[in-house]
Amino acid sequence: MSDWFHCGRTLNQIKLKMFCFPYAGGTASVFSKWADLLPLTVQLISVELPGRGPRLKEPPYLKMSSLVDDLAGEIRPLLDKPFVFFGHSMGAIIAFELARLLRLRRGREPEALFVSGRRAPQIPNNEPVTYDLPTGEFIEELSKLDGTPREVLEHKELMEMMIPLLRADFQLIQTYNFAHDAPLRYPVTAYGGIQDQYITRDMILPWREQTSSRFALHMLPGDHFFIRSSQTQLLRILAHELREIIACPSLNNA
């Protein structure tokens, strides 16, 4: 098994694979308990990017196109069953760009794309670049996102280990350039945090322009990291949507 993926249950009744892509600084463990609240016929596969977790000694990617290009090769052996992508924040763009590259390179497409906590890719990011700020200012920016516990931010040794990865991930997403292409042909579902001050509903809604199929938007209680605070509610909605995909006649005839 590739170092890129942490695979959940591999029972014979698996009908659908769900690949999950983490946010900046996140590891595959972010999704470790999700499988317990999803249908038994769904295999959850968490993506472990270089520079974190068991891949801590590997250099993280700084360029989105390079990351997605390598991911497309690594994921190919696992696309033996119908699949969907889920990504939060940075992970949403990784999932989106990987889906587009697979369409171009291999003619393979997910059954659906689930994007969370991320502005639509065609919406310009007018926020100032932060990945190259001095350390103190960079940590202050991290604290505003509420994604890193205060006790971690104040732990000097721990932050010295984490900052290089966080800078790399921020560079990856802050230097991302969207290129227009044909809309996706399958459903896109977007999720957002009602109290998210950085990614608002108006920024998420234009994801509907990225599909010629069905689009849905769910706003859940919480800030940018509502996938933690509203995890049960999120997974309840997601499980329902996955069951609909599994029940689709075209999936069962594949």
C-alpha positions in Angstrom: 0.0 0.0 0.0 1.3 3.5 -0.9 2.4 5.8 1.9 -0.1 8.3 0.5 -3.2 6.5 1.7 -4.6 5.1 4.9 -7.3 2.7 4.0 -10.3 1.7 6.2 -12.3 -1.5 6.1 -11.8 -3.7 3.1 -14.9 -5.9 3.4 -16.3 -7.7 0.3 -19.4 -5.5 0.3 -17.5 -2.3 -0.4 -19.4 -0.5 -3.3 -17.9 3.0 -3.0 -14.5 4.5 -2.0 -14.3 7.9 -0.4 -10.9 9.7 -0.6 -10.5 12.4 2.1 -8.0 15.3 1.7 -7.0 17.3 4.8 -6.7 21.0 5.5 -3.4 22.9 5.8 -1.2 21.2 8.5 -3.7 18.3 8.7 -2.9 14.6 8.7 -4.8 11.5 7.6 -5.8 11.0 11.2 -8.2 13.9 10.9 -10.6 11.4 9.3 -9.7 8.4 11.4 -13.1 8.0 13.1 -15.4 9.1 10.2 -15.9 5.5 9.0 -17.9 4.6 12.1 -20.7 7.0 11.0 -20.7 6.2 7.3 -22.4 3.3 5.4 -20.7 0.0 5.7 -20.5 -0.3 2.0 -18.2 2.8 1.9 -14.4 2.5 2.3 -12.9 5.6 3.7 -9.4 6.3 2.4 -7.5 9.2 4.1 -4.8 10.9 2.2 -1.5 11.4 4.0 0.5 14.2 2.3 4.3 14.4 2.6 5.7 16.4 5.6 3.4 15.2 8.3 2.5 12.1 10.3 4.5 9.1 9.4 5.9 11.1 6.4 7.3 13.8 8.6 10.8 13.6 7.1 9.6 14.0 3.5 9.6 17.6 2.1 6.1 19.0 1.7 4.9 20.2 -1.6 5.0 23.9 -2.4 3.2 23.9 -5.8 -0.3 22.6 -6.3 0.3 21.3 -9.9 3.2 19.2 -8.7 1.2 17.7 -5.8 -1.8 16.9 -8.0 0.4 15.4 -10.7 2.1 13.0 -8.3 -1.2 12.2 -6.6 -2.8 11.2 -9.9 -0.2 8.5 -10.4 -0.3 7.3 -6.8 -4.1 7.0 -6.7 -4.5 5.1 -10.0 -4.2 1.5 -8.5 -7.0 2.3 -6.0 -9.5 3.4 -8.5 -10.8 -0.1 -9.0 -14.3 0.8 -7.7 -16.6 3.8 -8.0 -15.2 6.6 -5.8 -15.9 10.1 -4.5 -13.6 12.9 -3.2 -14.0 14.9 0.0 -11.7 17.8 0.9 -11.7 20.5 3.6 -10.1 23.9 3.0 -6.8 23.3 1.2 -8.0 19.7 0.7 -11.0 20.9 -1.2 -8.8 22.5 -3.9 -6.6 19.4 -4.0 -9.6 17.2 -4.5 -11.0 19.5 -7.2 -7.8 19.8 -9.2 -7.1 16.0 -8.9 -10.6 15.3 -10.2 -10.0 17.5 -13.2 -6.6 16.0 -13.9 -8.0 12.4 -13.7 -10.6 13.5 -16.3 -8.0 14.9 -18.6 -5.3 12.2 -18.2 -7.3 8.9 -17.6 -10.9 9.6 -18.4 -11.8 8.6 -14.8 -14.2 10.7 -12.8 -15.6 10.5 -9.2 -19.3 9.9 -8.7 -19.4 13.1 -6.7 -17.2 15.9 -5.3 -17.6 17.1 -1.7 -15.9 20.4 -0.8 -15.8 21.9 2.6 -14.7 25.3 4.1 -13.3 26.7 0.8 -14.2 29.5 -1.5 -15.0 28.4 -5.1 -11.8 28.1 -7.0 -12.7 30.8 -9.5 -13.2 33.4 -6.8 -10.0 35.5 -6.5 -8.3 35.4 -3.1 -7.7 39.1 -2.3 -6.3 38.3 1.2 -2.6 39.2 1.8 -0.1 36.4 1.5 0.9 35.1 5.0 3.2 32.1 4.4 6.3 34.2 4.4 5.6 36.4 7.4 8.0 36.6 10.3 7.4 33.9 12.8 5.6 36.0 15.4 3.2 37.4 12.8 2.7 34.0 11.2 1.7 32.5 14.5 -0.7 35.4 15.1 -2.4 34.6 11.7 -2.7 31.0 12.8 -4.4 32.0 16.0 -7.1 33.9 14.0 -8.1 30.7 12.2 -8.9 28.9 15.5 -7.6 25.7 14.0 -4.6 25.4 16.3 -5.2 25.1 20.1 -3.8 27.9 22.2 -1.7 25.5 24.2 0.0 24.4 21.0 0.5 27.9 19.7 2.3 28.7 23.0 4.4 25.6 23.0 7.7 26.9 21.5 9.3 23.5 20.7 6.2 22.1 19.1 5.6 25.2 17.0 9.2 25.1 15.8 8.4 21.6 14.4 5.0 22.6 12.9 5.8 26.0 11.4 7.8 24.7 8.4 4.9 22.4 7.4 2.3 25.1 7.9 4.3 27.6 5.9 4.6 25.1 3.1 0.9 24.3 3.1 0.0 28.0 3.2 2.3 28.6 0.2 0.8 25.7 -1.6 -2.7 27.1 -1.4 -1.9 30.9 -1.4 0.0 30.5 -4.7 -2.7 28.4 -6.3 -3.9 29.7 -9.7 -7.2 28.6 -11.0 -7.5 27.8 -14.8 -10.9 27.8 -16.4 -12.1 24.5 -17.9 -15.3 22.7 -18.6 -17.6 22.1 -15.6 -17.5 18.7 -13.9 -20.2 16.3 -15.1 -21.2 14.9 -11.6 -22.7 16.4 -8.5 -20.8 18.8 -6.3 -21.8 19.3 -2.6 -20.4 22.1 -0.6 -20.3 22.6 3.2 -19.5 25.8 5.1 -19.4 27.1 8.7 -22.1 29.6 9.6 -19.6 31.5 11.9 -16.7 31.2 9.5 -15.4 34.8 9.1 -13.0 33.9 6.3 -15.0 31.7 4.0 -18.6 33.0 3.8 -21.7 31.5 2.2 -21.3 33.9 -0.7 -17.8 32.6 -1.4 -18.9 29.0 -1.3 -22.1 29.3 -3.4 -20.2 29.8 -6.7 -19.0 26.2 -6.5 -22.2 25.5 -8.4 -20.6 27.0 -11.5 -18.1 24.1 -11.4 -20.6 21.4 -12.3 -23.2 20.8 -15.0 -24.9 18.4 -12.7 -26.6 18.8 -9.3 -25.3 21.2 -6.7 -26.1 21.4 -3.0 -24.9 23.7 -0.2 -25.1 22.9 3.5 -24.2 25.6 6.1 -23.4 24.1 9.5 -22.8 25.6 13.0 -19.2 26.6 13.7 -16.2 28.5 12.4 -13.7 27.5 9.7 -13.2 24.2 11.6 -16.9 23.2 11.8 -15.9 19.8 10.6 -14.8 19.2 14.2 -17.4 21.1 16.1 -20.3 19.9 13.9 -18.8 16.6 12.9 -21.8 14.4 13.8 -24.2 16.7 11.8 -21.8 16.8 8.9 -21.4 13.1 8.7 -25.1 12.5 9.0 -25.7 14.6 5.9 -22.7 13.1 4.1 -23.8 9.5 4.9 -27.3 10.3 3.4 -25.7 11.6 0.2 -23.4 8.6 0.0 -26.4 6.2 0.3 -28.1 8.0 -2.5 -25.0 7.5 -4.7 -24.8 3.8 -3.8 -28.4 3.3 -4.6 -28.0 4.8 -8.1 -28.7 2.2 -10.8 -25.7 3.3 -12.8 -23.4 2.6 -9.9 -24.8 -0.9 -9.3 -24.4 -1.7 -13.0 -20.8 -0.5 -13.2 
